[in-house]
Structures are given as C-alpha cells and as structure tokens.
Amino acid sequence: MGSLILFFLANARPKLFAPAVAPLLPARLLSGPNGGLFTATSVLMAAVAAALGVSLLVTRKLPAVPLATAFLVFVFGALTLYLQDTSFIKMKPTVLYAAFGGVVLGGLGAKRSPPAHHFR
C-alpha cells in the first residue's frame, strides 16, 4: 500500500517530490500540465523497487504477484517517462488486472487453481 499512497501523494503534491526526481526528469516535464503524473510515476517506480528489496531481505524470496506488478510498473513507467506520454501508466492497472483475470479464467477452464504458494 505504501507505493500506491506515495503515487497519489506525489501526483497531488508534486513539488514535495521535485527535489528527488529533478535529477531524473527534464524540468519541462516537471513543470508541464502532467508534471504531477510524471513525478508520481518516478516515485512509484522507486517505491516499488524499494518494496521488492525489503521483501527480498525479509522473506528471502519474491512472491509472484508483487513481482508481476513490479514488472508492469517498470515497463509502463519507463514507457511513460521515455515517451513522455501519460497514457502508458494509466494502462498499467488494466493490463495487470486483465492478466490476473486471465490466470483465474485459465484455471477455471483447466478445472484447477494455481498453487497457493504463488500468491503469498
């Protein structure tokens, strides 16, 4: 939840996070009409990386769902920042939930559920 809270906070108050992301993003992106979303995307990517690192240190493994979520955050976040198009980060939840839905429907079609240890 921490990554999501930081994303919304950075989107609502991008000036709070500007010193942290200024070395990473061009000034025109930070001050443009979508500056909050570009700032929030950068913060989300860093927060997800930190969360994965903490999870790995604490549990000595990376669970499948957070790993899949992180992969999509990094891919869609990078596309958003590189192409300077906010559409990509907005697509991430849809793609993520479609993939999870596909796994559930695939399991139903195969009349079996995924192993429980994949979702811990």
Order of alpha helices (4+ residues) and beta strands (2+ residues): alpha-alpha-alpha-alpha-alpha-alpha
